[in-house]
């Protein structure tokens, strides 16, 4: 459920920030990007992909850590209950 909320709620907000930022960076050095064959759209896509990769890796790490903590807590509880 949280992935759906983040995908439809937070990620569009991040894209709304990255589009003007990519435009600004493209205008700052238009000739260099033009010589390299990099368009403004490509720059925006690359920035978005980098953000998404890092964002989802942090979210995935958080989910793995909480699952491991839950498994450890549940395991300790099950040992406690089995000892009674």
Beta strands, then each sheet from edge to edge (+ up, - down):
end
